[in-house]
Amino acid sequence: MRMHFRIFIIMLLLSSCQQNESDFLKNINSLSLIQVSKSNDFNSDKTIYTFFNTTCHYCQIEIKEIKDNSELEFRDISFILISDENIEVLKEFIKTENLVKINNIKIYKCDELEFFQTFPASKTPTSWVIENNKCIYRELGWTPMKKLLSKFKE
């Protein structure tokens, strides 16, 4: 009996992850997000959403990769960074990391409770690869940007 219950719970968790991926854009658009970075008109059919934290070492590695390659290799990709941290902390992070000049990065503040109710399996960093308004891949934890980029169709 216990084994059947455990299998049921695992299947339930897996199906909720799949549902979250397929409904990702609908769910993310339902959140009360506050744009912290400057507004820009950059849009792309290829977007990587990342839930991050400014003090997370792996998040910092991912953001450095984006920053270092934004004008060349990543120039056609939109990066949406979402954090539950205080707006002032995020503004200071944008300033110290010199993200103001990078057009294809947008940073948003979210409500922690609301975010984790919508995406319960999320941790920092968690990334979603979106192409043509469809979530095609999700990665929990740090992953090299090249792996995330490889998920896009040519």
N, C-alpha and C positions, 0 to 999 in steps of 0.2 A: 504494500500500500504506500509506504513512504517513497519507494522508488518511482512509482507512478506520479506522485505529487511533485517530486523533483523534476521529472521529465516535463510535466505540465508547466511548471514555473519557467524552466529553461526555454521551452517553446514559446511561452507567452512573452518573455523578454526578447527573444529573437524576432518575433513577429512585430513587436513594438519598435524595434530598431529599423526593420524594413519599412514599416509604416512611416516612421519619422523621416527616412530617406526619401520615400516617394512623395511625401507631403511637405518636404523641407521648405520650399518657397512659400507655400501657404502659411506654414507655421511661423516662419521667420517674419513674414509680413504682418502677422497678428501681434507681434511683440511691440511693446512701447519702447522703441529705440530712440535715443537722442544722439544726433550727429555731433561729434566733438571736433573732428577735423574740419578744415575749411571745405566748403562746398565746391565741387567741381563737376564738370559735365562729362567726365570720362565714363563711358559705358562700353561693355563688351558682351559678346555671346558666351565668353569664357570667364567664369568668376570662381575665385576660391574664397570661401567664408572660413574664418578661423576664430574660434573662441579662445581668447588669450588672457594672460595676466602680465603686467609689466615687470613683476619680480620673478617670473618663471624663466629659468635658464633656457629651457628648450624653446620657449616662445621667442626669446630674444634671438636665438640662433635662426629661427625661421624668419623673423622680421629682418634680420641682417641679410639673409639670403635674398629676400625680396628687394630690399633697398639696394644691394650691390648689383642686382641684375634688372632693375625696373626699366631702364632705358634701352636695354638690348634684348636679352632673351625673354623677358616678361612684359615687354611693352604693350602687347595686345591682350593682356589679362588684367581683369579688375580684381583687386584684393579688398575684401571687406573684413575688418578686424573688429571683433565684438568683445567687450569686457564688462564685468560687473563692478569695476572699481570706481572710485570717486572721480567726478569729472575733472577736478583740479589735478589729480594724479595723472589722468590721461593727457591733459593739456601739457603738463610738464614733460611727460614721456615723449609726446610729439615734438616738443621743442628740443629736448636733449638728444633725441635720436635723429633730429633733422629730417623729419618726415613731411614737413610743410611743403617742400618743393616737389614731392613725388605725386604726380597727378593720378596714378592708378591705385592709390591706397585711400580708403575711407575708414575712419575709426568711429565706432558707436559705443555708447554706454547702454547697458541693459539692466533691467531689474533682476537681481540674482534669483529670487524665488520664482519669478515668472519664467526665466530662461530654463531653469532646471526642471520646472514642471512640464515645460514643452519638450525639452531634450534631456530626459533623465539620465542617460548614459554618458553625458558629456564630462570631460575633464580637460585640463589645459596641457598642451593645446589640443583642440579637436578641430579638424578641418573637413569641409565639405566641398567637393568639386562639382560645379554646376556648369552645364553646357546646354545652350538653347533652352533655358528655363527648366532643366531637368537635373536632379541630383544623380550623378553617375558614380560617385564614390564618396566614402566617408572614412576618415582615419582618426582613431582615438590615440592620442599621444603624439610625440614628435615623429616626424618623418621628413626626409630630405625633400625639398621642393621639386627636384627632378622627378621623384616618384609620383608626386601629385600631378605634375605637368604631363607625365606619361599617360595619364588617364584620359586626357583630352584626345578627341579624334583629330586627325590632321586636317 
